[in-house]
Amino acid sequence: MSGPLRLFLIAGEPSGDRLGAALMAGLRQLAPSVAFDGIGGPLMQAEGLTSLFPMEELSVMGIAEVLPKYFHLKRRIRQAAAAVLASGAEALVTIDSPDFCLRVAAIVKAARPDFRTIHYVAPSVWAWRPGRAVKMARVIDHVLALLPFEPPYMTVAGMTCDFVGHPVVSEPLATEDEKAAFVGKGPLLLALPGSRWSEVTRLAPIFGEVIARLKTRHPDLRVALPTVRGVADLVQELTAGWAVVPEIIQDPAAKRGAFAAADVALAASGTVSLELAANGCPMVIAYDMHWFSWWLMQRAALIDTVTLVNLVSDSRVVPEFLGPACKPDAIAPAIEALLADPSVQRQAMALTMERLGKGGEAPGLRAAQSVLTSVLAALPRSRLPAPEA
């Protein structure tokens, strides 16, 4: 190899951007001269990535939600695959967003069967559509798993896999000053209606009705709403008429403070439940989607809960209101119950953090070591990079 190791990374949403940024930092620690191309958000860009196009274009979920953008996404898939093949990279590292990323990997593998492909975040085949692992193995060589029980599912399908830990266990928690900024009179509710346009549009009205009901019991209720760049303007618009207009937060330090100070959270389903667990914040999970997407997911589901805290801790202490059950009249009493007794979830949250690797080596560094091992093992001796000085 004439130059440094070069990798092409693709992330499609904010959670993937966080994973990608930590991975890039870990790779630079282990191999300082590594070079990157790809698609990512602000955190990956802060680590030196120049994104091929805005990551936010890929933040779409659900069959009914994807259809209006289908042809645009198809063009982006072809553009990304062409960029991978032209980049001179030694491997493609795709990060979550399987509907986009695995299609890119398929085109790359069809053109270059020897091209090394790595996927970060194992598909939740233990939850639904178990056949996805076998299909994924046709285009992916190696997988980085966030959850400790996932590697066997990947290896039996024909891929190598390492459990690298979940990044939530090493993310910084609030300082006392950051937390103090949100301490005040009255309970503080975190409203977390998602990071995708489709999620926010569907959930914001429901969350607003829940807050209106809570305000009748708690006139001094305060609401904080951490959000991300891609939907911040939409959030501002959709929450302006809430009974308690939320404090909308984008600054990372303010977000840490709000998570630490909150008495309870109302959150969309997703990895945010782990962020809440890391901060010991009791939560209620609510999620709705297009009826057809919900029908398909219900038919394919293999588990009775979608909340990672429930799954990792082998408990069912986090209440969920999903699909047709996502109704304000049901959600509000569950939040009231947590305000009255938040202790019911604390043990499960602590156990979840322990099982995800809290106290061990940083997941970003573990992921970086796994990527390097996988890539270098597949390279012919003549193409191995020179040892780092």
Beta strands, then each sheet from edge to edge (+ up, - down):
strand 1: 6-11
strand 2: 35-39
strand 3: 91-95
strand 4: 116-120
strand 5: 142-145
strand 6: 160-163
strand 7: 188-192
strand 8: 222-226
strand 9: 247-249
strand 10: 264-267
strand 11: 283-287
strand 12: 320-322
sheet 1: 2+ 1+ 3+ 4+ 5+ 6+
sheet 2: 9+ 8+ 7+ 10+ 11+ 12+
end
